[in-house]
Amino acid sequence: MPFWLPLGITALLVLAIYLIRPTAQALPVASTVLWRRLLAARKRRRDRLRWLLSLLLATTVAGSLSVAASRAPWLQPGGGDPIALAFDPSPTMQAGLPAGGPSRIELAAAEARRIVLEADAGSRFTVNADPTALTSTEVLAVLSDPLTGLSNGPDTEPAIPTARRVHVFTDGNGPYAPIIDPGTETHTVSVLVPARNAGIVRFATRPPATSAAGPEALLEIVVTDPAGGPVPVELTVADSETIRIRRQLELEPRDRFTALIDLDSFAPGPVTARIATPGDVFSLDNRAGLIDAGRAGPASTRLAVRHARTRTEPGRVLVMARSPGSFAGSAAALALEADASVDVVAVRAATGADDPPPEDPLPVADIAAFHRAAPAIPPAMPALYLDPPQAVAAGGLSPAAEAPLSQRRIDRTDASHPLLTGVSLLDLPVVVAARELDSQCSALASAGDRIAIAVCDPAPGSGSRSLTVAFDLDHSSLAQRPDLAALFQNAASWLTETPAITGDLTADTGLQDERATRINDSSLEPVPADRLAELDRPSRRPWSWRTLALAGLLLASFEAITFFRGLTL
Amino acid sequence: MADHSVFAFEPAFLARLERLRLLTRRVPAGGFKGEHRASHLGSGLEFADYRPYVEGDDVRHLDWRAYLRFDRLLLRMFEEHGDLAVYILLDCSHSMAPTPGAFGRRKFDAARRIAAALTYIALATLDRVTLAPYSGHVHQVLGPLHGSRQVWRALDYLANLDTGGETHLDRTVREVFAAGRRRGLVIVISDLLSDTTEGGLDLLLPLRHDVAVIQVTDHRDLEAPLDRDTTLVDSETGDSLRIHGAPNLLHRLEREAEAHREEIRTRCTARGWSFIHAPVEASFEELALGALRRGLLSRGR
């Protein structure tokens, strides 16, 4: 039914009510002075009545606002459980649609708006892991700016609040698996729109093949295009002074382009690689950079290249724990016991810089591990700190970090670092705290904007190396995997070795996530073309017959009152 | 056409009228001989008081007997009697007779009877009477009349009056007293159903007259079939007023009329004026009794 039809019927009804009113009889009177005085007095009474009604209306409005602001549960029809909207926060959601359309996250917001408008009146909604129940108006305001309203929580594994229905908006790229109460009705809304993309998946230094060779950088480019056919890619590699390399490539979809770049010809400082592709929808992976710390400036000293030696005997681990009793049975203890390559020589209570030194001499060890089984101040982070043994003798271990916790997945690693040789950490779920690195440390693995593993490698003579596993081992599967033993082995070697050139090449911007580039890799069905065509069409909730009937009843009541009681103003 | 039937006074009624006279509290008597005491003492017949003799007093008024008894020169004072200027402003607007027929003229006939009775009383006591019928403006003013022989002239004049036009008491007061008439007793006889009533009464205040307001009312003015929406048409102005029929409306109208009357009564009382409510159903005896209570009339000579 068109909108104007019920409106016209209502207008005709109102007109008819006015027309059927009986005509007034004319009555001559001596004077209308008294009548006018009487009507003036009645008008004063009406004004007082109007004032009282206004007060009542204002009180009602204020009460309604208060109740709405407090989100009273009894206002929610149908039991009060909200409808949850969960948005995939992975970087590929920022990819645009073909032909310059909106991004996938904007497409997800449009789909969410449709769901909100079609929901029952009075429904409440939650967005991502935020348990705050929003009204339809509030959630529409959040959805109106999806780039800021929905991208603030990059949790890869959020716990969705209890809801009667969950809508998951994802492009299926990457393992996005929100934690949802079992049995909850869940709908996955695909926002996958295949499109052309070329991205740099690796740009990192690697050890030279021979001692005579200089440092090299490994560059890898991956291309995807649903249309098939060769994809033109322009590659430029520049140092701080000028563009050193410019190449035009023709890459087939799914091809992996690999190039080794001799860094000897580059000026000291950062090296940046860029690619440009016509019709590219994802710009985040079009640039990568690295910093060759060994060639960072004219005063820097090139260190001799030495390969890490292979250990033949178990690494000796001295465990310093906030509570030695708590270490027994912990995930770290079980992992160390199961690892034949390491040997826990002693577990001692940790002492601070102001505490008296322990009476018993510390045993000889290769690694000093500081285990924080319980946080001192919630929400401090349980963590495992690995230091050289001399750090213990010096009276201090790595400081305990205390910061808000967040559940994430590790999505970037520096696979070229020797500490991660044989260690696979991608997609490892961790509970990680926000930390700040000092200038001597860098991220070895990160989860979103959080640093999961930090490595500190100060200049020779200014301190010792250290490694911080900055997430909760007891709530991670790392302790049950062989990766932890490998990490310990690598740490034992790296902490005791003289710094090698591999450690000098800190690739802080070279951390690449290959998944982010494969924007078309998804098991979900792509969004149909007709759905995309309706994206720009504004949706409008039609007037219900119930609303129209209520409005008509109110109008008729008002007319009846004015007609029979003479309250027409 | 003269309508003398209105003034068909009985001889007994006229006799009762002759025993009444108009009272005024603050208006001095005039120079003609009358039956009103002057506010000053002079050479009348009624002894009033003594006062010490001062040089220049008329030695004929010295009381020699008092001189013999008290050994002081005392002057005898006598009350001086004069006439009273009476101005009767009679409302002849259309609201006094809104509908033709015998019932429609009840207010106007009652007002004329009151005016005739007061004129009779005033002329019988040798007061000077000025009749000023008015509506939108002052009609032809009759008077001042003096002497009881002028009674029939006044009655004939009143009998020939007719109603019409709007009420403008303010304009009337300006026209009647523009020539600087003597201070006296102004009697306004009207239904007071006009927005100009209060303004007209206010104009009388600086003239320092004694004022008596007689409101003539007819309960038929407060009756109307209001069972449905009604458009009231003002008989004077022709203005229409839409009224939505509602129960108790006439009851509220009666209360409003009473409130209106009380407002004017309060205003008159505050100024020391007399206010008399004269329903058309009331007899002249009842009206005179009310006037006696309010100090407009007194018994005896």
Interface residues (C-beta under 8 A of the other chain):
Chain A: R21 P22 T23 A24 Q25 A26 L27 P28 V29 A30 S31 T32 V33 L34 W35 R36 R37 L38 L39 A41 R42 R565 G566 T568
Chain B: H94 S95 M96 P98 T99 K107 D191 L193 S194 D195 D218 D221 L222 A224 P225 R228 D229 T230 T231 L232 V233 D234 S235 E236 T237 D239 S240 L241 R242 I243 H244 G245 A246 L249 R252 L253 E256 A257 A259 H260
